[in-house]
C-alpha cells in the first residue's frame, strides 16, 4: 500500500514578488469562514457588499462592477473579447509581456490589432497612439497602467484625450496598481478597468475585479454576434452579479470572503494613506539599492512603477543562486526577469500587506549578504542605512495588523 502524503505545511514566505503578496491575518481568518451555497440568500446579500466595496476602491459609480472568477489574464480576455467583433480595429500599447498579452488576445478576435510599442523600461508615448489611429475607426485603446514585467508605470491622462479624438473606448489593465497607486476610474473616464486580487489588494489569487461603464454596456448590446467567450460574456455574468442573481457559474466562495475582508482593510486604511505608504516604502527601497551600487532598470524616476521595482543584476552575479539564497536563508522571495528581461533584472514587489518598512529593511540586509557571498563589493550597512535615512524624512502611515 502506498503511503498517504503528509499534512500540508507550506513555508511562511516573505513574498516580495510582483504577486502574490502577503495577506493580512484578517484575510486568512475570512478564508476559513463556513462555506455556503452560491445561491444562498445570505451569500447573495454579501455579493452586493463586495460590489460596493469594489466601487469605492475603483472610485466609480459603475453598476457593472464585480470580481471575475479568473486571474488577471481573465480580466484582459473579458475586456477585449466583449468589445471586439471580427473586422474591428483596436490599438494596444505594448511595452512589456503583460501589455503584449492584451494584443495577443485581441488578435484572436480580429486581425486589425495595431501595436504601439516602446522600448523595455519606458512608457508608450500617447502621441504615437494618436498618429497610429489617425484616420482609422478604432474600437478601443488598451494599455497596462503598471507593466510588472519591466516595472514601468503608464500615466493615464493623455490617453483619455487621445481615445476621445479617435472615438475609441479606453481599456486599462490595473492588475498591479489598484489600491497601490492613485487611480480614479470615474475622474479619469476609464471605460473598462480591471485588476487582480493578489497584488496590492493583498487578497487570494484567483479573481479579477472589473468595472465597466455604460458606454461599454451600450457597445456590448450593439454587437451583431455573440461574444466569442461564453464564460467571460459580460451580460449573463452580470445577471448573476446584478439584481437578478441568475445562476451563471459557481464562484470561488472562500476567495470572495477573502476579497471582502481585504477591501475592508483597504478602506479602513484609506486610499490616500495606502498610496502614500507604497510610495514611501519604494523610495526607501530604491535609496537602499542605489546606496549598494545597484542600478534601476527604469532610468527615469517618473516612469517607475511604485508597486514593483526593477533592478539590474550586476555583472558576475548568478541570478538564480542569489534568489535561492534569499529563500533558503531569509525566507524571502523576489522575482527574476521574465521574457526578454530574464537573467537581466530582479523584480522586487512591495504590494499591499507586503509593502512594509520591516520588509524593506529585511530585503536590503539580505541582498547585501547574498551579494557579498558572491564576491560583489558592498559597503557594510549602506543599503539599510540609506533606507533608514529616507524613512526619517517622512512619517510613515501605520498598517493595521502589519509587522512593525
C-alpha positions in Angstrom: 0.0 0.0 0.0 1.3 3.4 -0.9 2.0 5.8 2.0 -0.5 8.7 2.3 1.1 12.1 1.8 1.6 14.1 4.9 -0.2 17.2 6.2 0.1 20.3 4.0 2.6 22.7 5.7 3.7 25.4 3.3 6.7 27.6 4.2 5.8 31.0 5.6 7.5 33.2 3.0 8.0 36.9 2.9 6.5 37.5 -0.6 8.3 40.4 -2.3 7.4 39.5 -5.9 5.2 41.1 -8.4 2.4 38.9 -7.0 1.1 37.3 -5.0 1.6 39.5 -2.0 1.4 38.5 1.7 -2.0 38.7 3.3 -3.2 40.2 6.5 -4.2 37.7 9.2 -7.8 39.0 8.9 -7.9 37.8 5.3 -6.8 34.3 6.4 -9.5 34.3 9.0 -12.1 35.2 6.4 -11.0 32.4 4.2 -11.8 29.9 7.0 -15.4 31.0 7.4 -18.1 28.3 6.8 -18.9 27.5 3.2 -22.4 28.4 2.0 -24.0 27.8 -1.4 -23.6 30.4 -4.2 -27.4 30.8 -4.4 -27.8 31.1 -0.6 -29.7 34.3 0.2 -27.0 35.3 2.7 -24.3 34.9 0.1 -26.2 36.9 -2.5 -26.6 39.7 0.0 -22.9 39.6 0.7 -22.1 39.8 -3.0 -23.7 43.2 -3.0 -21.4 44.3 -0.2 -18.4 43.2 -2.2 -19.5 45.1 -5.2 -20.0 48.3 -3.2 -16.6 47.9 -1.6 -15.1 47.5 -5.1 -16.8 50.6 -6.4 -15.2 52.6 -3.5 -11.7 51.2 -4.3 -12.1 51.7 -8.0 -13.6 55.1 -7.2 -16.6 54.6 -9.5 -20.3 54.5 -9.6 -20.5 51.9 -12.3 -23.3 49.4 -12.0 -21.3 46.7 -13.7 -18.6 46.2 -11.0 -17.8 42.7 -9.8 -14.9 40.2 -9.4 -14.4 37.9 -12.4 -13.8 34.3 -11.3 -10.4 34.2 -13.0 -6.9 35.5 -12.8 -5.9 39.0 -14.1 -5.4 37.5 -17.5 -9.1 36.6 -17.4 -9.7 40.3 -16.9 -7.8 41.0 -20.1 -9.8 38.4 -22.0 -13.1 39.6 -20.7 -12.3 43.2 -21.6 -11.0 42.6 -25.1 -13.5 39.9 -26.3 -16.6 41.7 -25.1 -15.6 44.7 -27.2 -14.2 43.2 -30.4 -16.0 41.7 -33.3 -14.3 40.4 -36.5 -13.1 43.3 -38.5 -13.0 45.8 -35.6 -9.7 47.7 -35.1 -8.0 48.4 -31.8 -4.8 49.9 -30.6 -2.8 48.2 -27.8 0.1 50.0 -26.1 2.8 47.3 -25.8 5.8 47.9 -23.6 6.2 44.6 -21.8 5.0 41.0 -21.5 1.5 41.7 -20.0 0.6 44.7 -22.2 1.6 42.5 -25.1 -0.7 39.8 -23.8 -3.6 42.1 -24.4 -2.6 42.4 -28.1 -2.2 38.6 -28.4 -5.7 38.0 -27.0 -7.2 40.7 -29.3 -5.7 39.0 -32.4 -7.9 36.0 -31.6 -10.9 38.2 -32.2 -9.8 40.4 -35.1 -6.7 40.7 -37.3 -6.8 44.5 -37.1 -4.7 45.0 -33.9 -2.4 47.9 -34.1 0.5 47.7 -31.6 2.1 50.9 -30.5 5.4 49.9 -28.8 8.0 51.4 -26.5 11.5 50.1 -25.6 11.6 47.9 -22.5 11.8 50.1 -19.4 9.9 53.0 -21.0 6.3 54.0 -21.3 4.4 54.3 -24.6 4.1 57.9 -25.9 0.4 59.0 -26.3 1.4 60.9 -29.4 2.5 57.7 -31.1 -1.0 56.3 -30.3 -2.6 59.4 -31.8 -0.6 59.0 -35.0 -1.3 55.3 -35.3 -5.0 55.8 -35.0 -5.4 58.9 -37.2 -7.9 58.3 -40.0 -9.0 54.9 -38.7 -12.1 53.6 -36.9 -10.7 52.4 -33.6 -12.8 50.4 -31.1 -10.6 50.8 -28.1 -7.2 51.9 -26.9 -5.8 49.4 -24.4 -2.8 49.8 -22.0 -1.3 48.5 -18.8 -1.3 51.1 -16.0 1.6 49.1 -14.4 3.7 46.8 -16.5 5.1 44.4 -14.0 7.5 42.6 -16.4 9.5 45.9 -16.7 8.4 47.8 -13.6 7.1 50.8 -15.7 4.1 52.9 -14.9 1.9 54.4 -17.7 0.3 57.8 -17.0 -3.3 57.7 -18.0 -4.4 61.3 -18.5 -3.3 61.9 -22.1 -4.6 58.5 -23.3 -8.1 59.6 -22.4 -7.7 62.6 -24.7 -6.3 60.5 -27.5 -9.0 57.9 -27.2 -11.6 60.7 -27.4 -10.0 62.1 -30.5 -10.1 58.6 -32.1 -13.7 57.9 -30.9 -12.4 54.9 -29.0 -13.1 53.4 -25.6 -10.2 53.3 -23.1 -9.3 49.9 -21.5 -6.9 49.9 -18.6 -5.1 47.0 -17.0 -4.8 48.0 -13.3 -3.7 44.5 -12.1 -0.6 45.8 -10.5 -1.8 49.3 -9.4 -5.3 49.1 -7.9 -5.0 50.1 -4.2 -1.3 50.7 -4.5 -1.2 53.7 -6.9 -3.5 56.6 -7.4 -6.4 55.5 -9.6 -9.8 57.1 -10.1 -11.9 55.4 -12.7 -14.7 58.0 -13.0 -12.5 61.0 -12.8 -10.1 59.6 -15.4 -13.0 58.4 -17.5 -11.8 54.9 -17.9 -14.4 52.7 -19.8 -13.1 49.3 -18.6 -10.7 48.9 -15.7 -9.7 45.5 -14.4 -7.3 44.3 -11.7 -6.1 41.2 -9.8 -6.8 40.3 -6.3 -3.4 39.0 -5.4 -1.4 42.2 -5.9 -1.9 45.5 -4.0 -5.3 44.4 -2.7 -3.5 41.5 -0.8 -6.3 39.1 -1.3 -6.0 35.4 -2.5 -5.2 34.9 -6.2 -7.9 33.7 -8.5 -10.2 36.8 -9.1 -10.1 39.8 -11.4 -12.1 42.7 -10.1 -13.5 44.7 -13.1 -15.6 47.8 -13.6 -17.4 48.7 -16.8 -19.3 51.9 -17.6 -22.5 52.5 -19.5 -20.7 53.2 -22.8 -19.3 49.7 -22.7 -22.7 48.3 -21.8 -24.2 50.0 -24.8 -21.3 48.7 -27.1 -21.9 45.1 -25.9 -25.6 45.4 -26.5 -24.9 46.7 -30.0 -22.9 43.6 -31.0 -24.1 41.8 -34.2 -22.7 38.4 -33.0 -22.3 36.8 -29.5 -19.2 37.3 -27.6 -16.6 34.7 -28.6 -16.3 33.5 -24.9 -19.4 32.2 -23.2 -17.7 32.3 -19.8 -16.5 35.9 -20.0 -19.6 37.4 -21.7 -20.5 40.4 -19.6 -24.3 40.1 -20.0 -25.0 36.7 -18.4 -22.4 37.2 -15.7 -23.9 40.5 -14.7 -27.3 38.8 -14.5 -25.7 36.8 -11.6 -23.9 39.8 -10.0 -26.8 42.1 -10.8 -30.3 42.4 -9.2 -31.5 39.2 -10.9 -28.8 36.9 -9.3 -29.5 34.4 -12.0 -27.2 31.4 -11.9 -24.2 31.6 -14.2 -21.4 29.6 -12.6 -20.2 28.6 -9.2 -17.9 31.3 -8.0 -14.9 30.7 -5.6 -16.9 31.4 -2.5 -14.0 31.4 0.1 -12.0 33.7 -2.2 -14.8 36.2 -2.2 -14.8 36.1 1.6 -11.1 36.9 1.5 -11.6 39.7 -1.1 -14.3 41.3 1.0 -12.0 41.5 4.1 -9.1 42.7 2.0 -11.3 45.5 0.6 -12.4 46.4 4.1 -8.7 46.7 5.1 -8.0 49.0 2.1 -10.8 51.4 3.0 -10.0 51.3 6.8 -6.5 52.5 6.0 -7.9 54.9 3.3 -6.8 55.0 -0.3 -4.7 58.2 0.2 -2.8 56.7 3.1 -2.3 53.4 1.2 -0.9 55.2 -1.9 1.5 57.2 0.3 2.7 54.1 2.2 3.5 52.4 -1.1 5.4 55.5 -2.4 7.4 55.9 0.8 8.4 52.2 1.0 9.5 52.2 -2.6 11.5 55.4 -2.1 13.3 53.8 0.8 13.9 50.6 -1.1 15.4 52.5 -4.1 17.6 54.6 -1.8 18.9 51.5 -0.3 19.5 49.7 -3.5 21.3 52.6 -5.1 23.5 53.1 -1.9 24.6 49.4 -2.5 25.7 50.4 -6.0 22.8 48.7 -7.8 21.2 50.3 -10.9 17.4 50.6 -11.5 16.1 49.1 -14.8 13.8 52.1 -15.4 16.1 55.1 -15.7 13.5 57.9 -15.4 12.1 58.0 -11.8 8.8 59.4 -13.1 8.3 56.2 -15.1 8.9 53.8 -12.2 6.0 51.6 -11.1 5.5 52.1 -7.3 4.5 48.5 -6.6 7.3 46.7 -8.4 10.9 47.8 -8.7 13.2 46.6 -11.4 16.9 46.2 -10.5 19.7 45.4 -13.0 21.6 42.3 -12.0 25.3 43.3 -11.5 27.9 41.7 -13.8 29.2 38.4 -12.4 26.3 37.7 -10.1 24.4 34.4 -10.6 20.7 35.4 -10.6 19.2 32.0 -9.6 21.8 31.4 -6.9 21.1 34.7 -5.3 17.4 34.3 -5.3 17.6 30.8 -4.0 19.8 32.0 -1.1 17.2 34.7 -0.2 14.7 31.8 0.0 16.9 29.4 2.0 18.5 31.8 4.4 15.9 34.6 4.8 12.6 33.1 3.6 12.3 36.0 1.2 11.0 35.5 -2.4 11.8 38.1 -5.1 11.3 37.6 -8.8 13.7 37.4 -11.7 13.2 38.9 -15.1 10.5 37.4 -17.4 10.5 37.2 -21.1 13.2 39.5 -22.7 14.4 40.6 -19.3 15.1 37.1 -18.0 18.5 37.0 -16.4 18.9 40.7 -16.6 16.9 42.1 -13.8 15.3 41.3 -10.4 11.8 42.5 -9.7 11.1 43.4 -6.1 7.4 43.8 -5.3 6.2 45.9 -2.4 2.4 45.4 -2.7 -0.4 45.7 -0.2 0.4 44.0 3.0 3.9 43.2 1.8 4.7 46.9 1.5 6.1 47.4 5.0 9.1 49.1 6.4 10.2 45.9 8.1 10.3 44.1 4.7 12.2 46.9 3.0 15.0 46.8 5.7 15.0 43.0 5.7 15.4 42.5 1.9 18.1 45.2 1.8 20.1 43.4 4.5 19.5 40.0 2.9 20.6 41.3 -0.5 23.8 42.7 1.0 24.7 39.3 2.5 23.9 37.4 -0.8 25.9 39.9 -2.9 28.9 39.7 -0.6 28.8 35.9 -0.7 29.2 36.1 -4.5 32.2 38.5 -4.2 30.3 41.7 -5.1 31.7 44.7 -3.2 29.1 46.4 -1.0 29.8 48.9 1.8 28.6 47.3 5.0 25.2 48.5 6.0 25.0 51.0 3.1 21.6 49.9 1.9 19.8 49.7 5.3 21.4 53.0 6.3 20.2 54.8 3.3 16.7 53.4 3.7 16.5 54.5 7.3 17.6 58.0 6.4 14.8 58.1 3.8 12.2 57.0 6.4 13.4 59.6 8.8 12.5 62.3 6.2 8.9 61.1 6.2 6.2 60.0 8.7 5.1 56.6 7.5 1.4 55.7 7.9 0.7 52.7 10.1 -0.7 49.5 8.6 -3.4 47.8 10.6 -2.2 44.4 11.7 1.1 44.7 10.0 4.5 43.7 11.4 6.2 46.8 12.8 
